Amino acid sequence: LFRSLKQLSLVGWLKTATVAGRAKAAPQSSLKRGDMTSAEDMIPQDTWCKTLSFVLRTSKDLQQICAVSKNFCKLGCEPLSWEGASACLYTSDLRELGSGRYGFQGLLAKWQGCEEVFLDFHNAHVGKRRLAAERCFLWLAQSCEKISSLCLRNWCTAQEGALGVLSRSFFPQLRHLELVGCDQISSYEAMVPVFQQHTSLLSLRASFQPRAMAGRSFAAAAPQSLMALGFVRFDSPETLSIILERCSLRHLWLSSSRTFPSAMVRALASSAAAGKLLTLTLPSEASEEQCLAAVRACPELSLLCRMRIGPVAFGSAELAEDWEPLPAGQGVVLRRRGSSADLSENGMLWTPFRAKAEAVHEDVKTVQPEKADPALPAGGNRRRELAIAASKVARQDASSLAEACARAALRRRSNGGYPL
């Protein structure tokens, strides 16, 4: 299925599938324009829904499905077609449709069976978009109880808009939580209520303020089931020891924005729980000698990362005997010799998500400013830009724009403004 989707467009693949089903029961010469609907009727509805759950991810995918036929439009709107799917919602879905309705409402009504959800709220931090993003997340929490993997991307007000909801009795099946490119969480204590609410959490990936440090309250509240934690900065070796002994960590990613004292190295090396780590990220200031002392206590470790590129290549000194640079690691990731471990699809050492979330910002357009023409008088460049932009407007768009301008002018005149 996935190989076919890579080679064919979504709509083309669906049309091919339906016509092929009809072709088995009729000669090629008897196929007509209405045969597509007949072919759809030959396959049970639940079979189509299960197939579409591997295809549907975004509102754009749903539009392509609806373009195939009326039956596919009906199938795409069935919650069964989204059950178990990896669904994505972007800033463009936050648009207001009128009458107090938003674009995301139709999607959330179908996502009752979704297990993996990506929310990308790029440029939704001010005005109506900010309110729509907060409302969208609250409605998602209230209507989608089967979500087990949740990834929030590029939400500049995530601490205020998301952590409060996550600290309440929503997302009862949540196991994996990621906050990528969001605002930095001010303190580790802000995550304590989230830990207390989700005691079966398996992985947490978030960004905290560089000056913030995880204390004993954070370590004591961390779920014992936690197997992946990043990117964190501990206030003392004792806190690091507590969380290693308390949790079932397999992936530990320390924050890169701090030094790596020898006491931290000893705490990591002396912990028996460190022997179960599979991936490890160390601070950028860690020397290769310190890295060697840390990995000696981790016999199962396969990938080691240090976010720094210096004059001496990482892994060319003390670690060279047992470790080699990972080809896709860009000089900051090492792999144990003899291991076949590699980065995940999203470029991380490990990820619990089945699908890769593409960064799609359809509503944001970058306009490069033109250089001023000295031959034009003051303000002439701006008028020229407006004239060029107006000449590129499609005819139907130009008509609607003219009607909108006429209505605005009429309202201005009725309010005692400028005359027509």
C-alpha positions as CSV (number, residue, x, y, z in Angstrom):
1,L,0.0,0.0,0.0
2,F,2.7,2.5,1.0
3,R,4.8,1.7,-2.1
4,S,1.8,2.3,-4.3
5,L,1.1,5.6,-2.6
6,K,4.7,6.8,-3.2
7,Q,4.5,6.1,-6.9
8,L,1.0,7.4,-7.6
9,S,-0.9,10.4,-6.5
10,L,-3.6,9.9,-3.9
11,V,-6.5,10.5,-6.2
12,G,-5.0,8.6,-9.0
13,W,-4.3,5.6,-6.7
14,L,-7.9,5.5,-5.5
15,K,-9.3,5.8,-9.0
16,T,-7.0,2.9,-10.1
17,A,-8.1,0.8,-7.2
18,T,-11.8,1.2,-7.9
19,V,-11.6,0.7,-11.6
20,A,-9.4,-2.3,-11.2
21,G,-12.0,-3.9,-8.9
22,R,-14.7,-3.5,-11.6
23,A,-12.4,-4.7,-14.3
24,K,-12.2,-8.2,-12.8
25,A,-15.9,-8.6,-13.2
26,A,-16.4,-7.1,-16.7
27,P,-14.5,-6.9,-20.0
28,Q,-12.4,-3.8,-20.6
29,S,-14.7,-2.6,-23.4
30,S,-17.7,-2.5,-21.1
31,L,-16.2,-0.1,-18.6
32,K,-18.2,3.2,-18.5
33,R,-18.1,6.5,-16.7
34,G,-20.4,5.2,-13.9
35,D,-18.5,2.0,-13.3
36,M,-16.3,3.6,-10.6
37,T,-19.3,3.9,-8.2
38,S,-20.2,0.3,-9.0
39,A,-16.7,-0.9,-8.2
40,E,-16.8,0.9,-4.9
41,D,-20.1,-0.9,-4.0
42,M,-18.4,-4.3,-4.6
43,I,-15.9,-3.7,-1.7
44,P,-17.3,-3.6,1.9
45,Q,-17.4,-0.2,3.5
46,D,-15.4,-1.2,6.5
47,T,-12.7,-2.5,4.2
48,W,-12.5,0.9,2.4
49,C,-12.4,2.7,5.8
50,K,-9.5,0.5,7.0
51,T,-7.6,1.2,3.8
52,L,-8.2,4.9,4.0
53,S,-6.9,5.0,7.6
54,F,-3.4,4.5,6.1
55,V,-4.0,7.4,3.7
56,L,-5.8,10.1,5.6
57,R,-3.6,12.4,7.7
58,T,-4.6,16.1,7.0
59,S,-7.5,18.2,5.8
60,K,-5.8,18.3,2.4
61,D,-5.8,14.5,2.1
62,L,-9.6,14.6,2.9
63,Q,-10.1,17.1,0.1
64,Q,-8.4,14.8,-2.3
65,I,-10.4,11.8,-1.2
66,C,-13.7,13.8,-1.6
67,A,-12.6,14.7,-5.2
68,V,-12.7,11.1,-6.3
69,S,-16.4,10.5,-5.9
70,K,-19.4,11.1,-3.6
71,N,-19.0,7.7,-2.0
72,F,-15.4,8.4,-1.2
73,C,-16.4,11.7,0.3
74,K,-18.8,9.9,2.5
75,L,-16.2,7.3,3.5
76,G,-13.6,10.0,4.3
77,C,-16.0,11.6,6.7
78,E,-16.5,8.3,8.6
79,P,-14.6,8.2,12.0
80,L,-13.7,4.6,11.1
81,S,-11.6,5.9,8.2
82,W,-9.4,7.8,10.8
83,E,-9.3,5.1,13.4
84,G,-5.6,4.4,14.3
85,A,-4.4,7.0,11.8
86,S,-1.6,9.5,12.3
87,A,-3.5,12.8,12.0
88,C,-2.0,16.2,11.5
89,L,-3.5,19.7,12.0
90,Y,-1.9,22.9,10.9
91,T,-2.4,26.6,11.4
92,S,-4.4,26.8,8.1
93,D,-7.0,24.6,9.8
94,L,-7.6,27.3,12.5
95,R,-9.3,29.6,10.0
96,E,-12.8,30.8,10.9
97,L,-15.5,29.7,8.6
98,G,-18.2,32.0,9.9
99,S,-21.0,31.7,12.4
100,G,-18.5,30.9,15.1
101,R,-17.2,27.7,13.4
102,Y,-13.6,26.9,12.6
103,G,-12.0,24.7,10.1
104,F,-10.7,22.2,12.6
105,Q,-14.1,21.3,14.0
106,G,-15.0,19.0,11.1
107,L,-11.7,17.2,11.5
108,L,-11.9,16.7,15.3
109,A,-15.3,15.2,14.9
110,K,-13.7,12.4,12.8
111,W,-10.7,11.9,15.0
112,Q,-12.3,10.0,17.8
113,G,-10.3,6.8,17.0
114,C,-7.0,8.5,16.2
115,E,-4.0,7.3,18.3
116,E,-1.2,9.6,17.0
117,V,-1.7,13.4,16.5
118,F,0.6,16.2,15.3
119,L,-0.4,19.8,15.9
120,D,1.6,22.5,14.1
121,F,0.6,26.0,15.3
122,H,3.2,28.0,13.5
123,N,2.5,31.7,13.7
124,A,-0.6,31.2,15.8
125,H,0.6,33.2,18.8
126,V,-1.4,36.5,18.4
127,G,-4.9,37.6,17.7
128,K,-7.7,35.2,16.7
129,R,-5.3,32.5,15.8
130,R,-4.0,32.3,19.4
131,L,-7.5,31.9,20.7
132,A,-8.4,29.4,18.0
133,A,-5.3,27.3,18.8
134,E,-6.2,27.2,22.5
135,R,-9.8,26.3,21.7
136,C,-8.7,23.6,19.2
137,F,-6.4,21.9,21.7
138,L,-9.1,21.9,24.4
139,W,-11.7,20.4,22.0
140,L,-9.1,17.8,20.9
141,A,-8.6,16.9,24.6
142,Q,-12.4,16.6,25.1
143,S,-13.2,14.6,22.0
144,C,-10.2,12.4,21.3
145,E,-9.6,10.1,24.3
146,K,-7.7,7.4,22.3
147,I,-4.7,9.5,21.6
148,S,-1.5,7.8,22.9
149,S,1.1,9.9,21.0
150,L,0.9,13.7,20.9
151,C,3.3,16.1,19.3
152,L,3.0,19.8,19.5
153,R,5.1,21.9,17.1
154,N,5.9,25.6,16.8
155,W,3.3,26.7,19.4
156,C,4.7,29.8,21.0
157,T,2.2,29.7,23.9
158,A,2.3,26.0,24.6
159,Q,3.2,26.4,28.3
160,E,0.1,28.5,28.8
161,G,-2.2,26.8,26.3
162,A,-1.2,23.2,26.6
163,L,0.3,22.3,30.0
164,G,-2.9,23.4,31.9
165,V,-5.0,21.0,29.8
166,L,-2.5,18.2,30.1
167,S,-2.5,18.6,33.8
168,R,-6.3,17.8,33.9
169,S,-8.1,14.5,33.4
170,F,-7.8,14.5,29.6
171,F,-5.9,12.2,27.2
172,P,-6.2,9.1,29.6
173,Q,-4.2,6.9,27.2
174,L,-1.3,9.3,26.6
175,R,2.0,7.6,26.5
176,H,4.3,9.8,24.4
177,L,4.5,13.6,24.6
178,E,6.7,15.9,22.5
179,L,6.9,19.7,22.4
180,V,9.1,20.6,19.4
181,G,9.9,24.2,18.5
182,C,7.5,25.6,21.1
183,D,8.2,28.2,23.8
184,Q,10.7,27.1,26.3
185,I,9.1,25.9,29.6
186,S,10.1,28.3,32.4
187,S,10.6,25.6,35.1
188,Y,10.7,21.9,35.5
189,E,8.1,22.2,38.2
190,A,5.5,23.1,35.5
191,M,5.8,19.4,34.3
192,V,5.1,17.9,37.8
193,P,1.2,18.2,37.5
194,V,1.5,16.6,34.0
195,F,3.5,13.7,35.5
196,Q,1.0,13.3,38.3
197,Q,-1.9,13.1,35.9
198,H,-0.2,10.7,33.4
199,T,1.4,8.1,35.5
200,S,1.9,5.7,32.6
201,L,3.8,8.2,30.4
202,L,6.6,6.5,28.4
203,S,8.4,9.4,26.8
204,L,8.8,13.1,27.2
205,R,10.7,15.5,24.9
206,A,10.6,19.2,25.6
207,S,12.7,22.3,25.7
208,F,13.2,24.2,29.0
209,Q,14.7,27.6,29.8
210,P,18.5,27.3,29.8
211,R,18.8,28.5,33.3
212,A,16.1,26.2,34.6
213,M,17.2,23.0,36.4
214,A,15.4,19.8,37.3
215,G,15.3,19.3,41.1
216,R,14.2,16.5,43.3
217,S,10.5,17.3,43.0
218,F,10.8,16.8,39.2
219,A,12.7,13.5,39.7
220,A,10.3,12.2,42.4
221,A,7.2,13.0,40.2
222,A,8.6,11.4,37.0
223,P,6.5,8.2,36.1
224,Q,8.3,5.0,36.8
225,S,7.3,3.8,33.3
226,L,9.3,6.7,31.7
227,M,11.7,5.2,29.2
228,A,12.8,8.3,27.2
229,L,13.5,11.8,28.6
230,G,14.9,14.9,26.9
231,F,16.2,17.5,27.0
232,V,16.9,18.0,30.7
233,R,19.4,19.7,33.0
234,F,19.8,18.4,36.5
235,D,20.7,20.6,39.5
236,S,22.8,18.0,41.2
237,P,24.3,14.5,40.8
238,E,21.8,13.2,43.4
239,T,18.9,14.3,41.2
240,L,20.3,12.4,38.3
241,S,20.8,9.3,40.4
242,I,17.2,9.5,41.7
243,I,15.7,9.6,38.2
244,L,17.9,6.8,36.9
245,E,16.9,4.6,39.8
246,R,13.3,5.5,39.7
247,C,12.5,5.3,36.0
248,S,13.1,2.6,33.3
249,L,15.1,4.9,31.1
250,R,16.4,3.6,27.8
251,H,17.0,7.0,26.2
252,L,18.4,9.9,28.2
253,W,19.1,13.2,26.5
254,L,20.8,15.9,28.6
255,S,20.5,19.5,27.7
256,S,23.4,20.8,25.6
257,S,23.5,24.3,27.2
258,R,25.6,23.5,30.3
259,T,28.9,22.0,31.4
260,F,29.3,18.4,32.5
261,P,31.0,18.4,35.9
262,S,33.0,15.3,37.0
263,A,30.4,14.7,39.7
264,M,27.7,14.1,37.1
265,V,30.0,11.7,35.2
266,R,30.5,9.7,38.4
267,A,26.8,9.7,39.2
268,L,26.1,8.3,35.7
269,A,28.9,5.8,35.8
270,S,28.0,4.5,39.3
271,S,24.4,3.9,38.5
272,A,23.4,0.4,37.7
273,A,20.4,1.7,35.8
274,A,22.7,3.4,33.3
275,G,23.5,-0.1,31.9
276,K,20.1,-0.2,30.2
277,L,20.5,3.0,28.2
278,L,20.4,2.6,24.4
279,T,21.0,6.3,23.4
280,L,22.6,9.1,25.3
281,T,23.1,12.8,24.7
282,L,25.7,14.7,26.7
283,P,26.2,18.5,27.2
284,S,28.2,20.3,24.6
285,E,31.1,21.1,27.0
286,A,31.7,17.4,27.8
287,S,35.2,16.3,26.9
288,E,35.8,13.1,25.0
289,E,37.5,11.7,28.2
290,Q,34.3,12.4,30.1
291,C,32.2,10.8,27.3
292,L,34.4,7.7,27.6
293,A,33.8,7.4,31.3
294,A,30.1,7.7,30.8
295,V,29.7,5.1,28.1
296,R,31.8,2.6,30.0
297,A,28.8,2.3,32.4
298,C,26.4,1.8,29.5
299,P,27.3,-1.6,27.8
300,E,24.0,-1.6,25.8
301,L,24.5,2.0,24.5
302,S,24.5,2.1,20.7
303,L,24.3,5.9,19.9
304,L,26.1,8.7,21.6
305,C,25.5,12.4,20.8
306,R,27.4,15.6,21.8
307,M,26.1,18.8,20.3
308,R,29.4,20.4,19.5
309,I,31.7,20.6,16.4
310,G,35.3,21.5,17.3
311,P,38.7,21.5,15.6
312,V,39.1,17.9,16.6
313,A,36.5,15.6,15.2
314,F,34.2,14.0,17.8
315,G,35.2,10.4,18.3
316,S,38.7,10.7,17.0
317,A,40.5,10.5,20.4
318,E,39.6,8.3,23.4
319,L,36.4,7.0,21.8
320,A,38.0,6.0,18.5
321,E,38.6,2.3,19.5
322,D,35.0,1.4,20.1
323,W,33.0,4.1,18.4
324,E,32.7,5.5,14.9
325,P,31.0,8.6,13.4
326,L,27.5,8.0,12.2
327,P,27.3,8.9,8.5
328,A,24.0,10.8,9.1
329,G,25.1,12.3,12.4
330,Q,26.7,15.5,10.9
331,G,29.7,15.1,13.2
332,V,27.9,15.1,16.5
333,V,26.6,11.5,16.7
334,L,28.7,8.4,17.3
335,R,27.7,4.7,16.8
336,R,29.2,1.8,18.6
337,R,31.3,-0.3,16.2
338,G,29.5,-3.4,15.0
339,S,26.1,-1.8,15.7
340,S,23.5,-1.2,12.9
341,A,21.7,1.6,14.9
342,D,20.7,4.7,12.9
343,L,18.8,7.9,13.3
344,S,15.0,7.8,13.1
345,E,13.1,9.5,10.2
346,N,12.8,12.8,12.1
347,G,16.6,12.9,12.6
348,M,16.4,12.1,16.3
349,L,18.2,9.3,18.1
350,W,14.9,7.6,18.8
351,T,11.2,8.4,18.3
352,P,8.0,6.7,19.3
353,F,6.0,8.2,16.4
354,R,5.2,6.0,13.5
355,A,4.8,8.8,11.0
356,K,6.9,11.9,10.2
357,A,5.2,15.3,10.6
358,E,6.0,17.6,7.7
359,A,6.4,21.3,8.5
360,V,3.7,22.8,6.3
361,H,3.0,26.6,6.7
362,E,0.6,27.2,3.9
363,D,-0.7,30.4,5.5
364,V,2.7,32.1,5.8
365,K,4.3,33.7,2.8
366,T,7.7,35.3,2.8
367,V,7.9,38.4,0.7
368,Q,11.3,39.6,-0.3
369,P,11.5,43.4,-0.4
370,E,12.5,45.0,-3.7
371,K,15.3,47.5,-3.9
372,A,14.2,51.1,-4.3
373,D,14.4,52.5,-7.8
374,P,16.1,55.9,-7.6
375,A,14.5,56.9,-10.9
376,L,11.0,56.9,-9.2
377,P,9.8,59.6,-6.9
378,A,9.2,59.1,-3.2
379,G,6.4,56.5,-2.8
380,G,6.7,55.4,-6.4
381,N,8.2,52.1,-5.5
382,R,5.2,51.3,-3.3
383,R,2.7,52.2,-6.0
384,R,4.6,50.1,-8.5
385,E,4.5,47.1,-6.2
386,L,0.7,47.5,-5.7
387,A,0.2,47.8,-9.5
388,I,2.3,44.6,-10.1
389,A,0.4,42.7,-7.4
390,A,-2.9,43.8,-8.8
391,S,-2.0,42.7,-12.3
392,K,-1.3,39.2,-11.0
393,V,-4.6,38.7,-9.3
394,A,-6.8,36.1,-11.0
395,R,-9.9,37.4,-12.7
396,Q,-12.4,35.8,-10.3
397,D,-10.3,37.0,-7.3
398,A,-10.3,40.5,-8.8
399,S,-14.0,40.5,-9.1
400,S,-14.5,39.4,-5.4
401,L,-11.9,42.0,-4.4
402,A,-13.8,44.7,-6.2
403,E,-17.1,43.7,-4.6
404,A,-15.4,43.7,-1.1
405,C,-14.0,47.2,-1.8
406,A,-17.4,48.5,-2.9
407,R,-19.0,47.2,0.3
408,A,-16.2,48.7,2.4
409,A,-16.6,52.1,0.7
410,L,-20.4,52.0,1.2
411,R,-20.0,51.3,4.9
412,R,-17.4,54.1,5.1
413,R,-19.8,56.6,3.4
414,S,-22.7,55.6,5.6
415,N,-20.5,56.3,8.7
416,G,-19.7,59.8,7.6
417,G,-16.3,58.9,6.2
418,Y,-14.8,59.7,2.8
419,P,-17.3,60.2,0.0
420,L,-17.3,57.9,-3.0
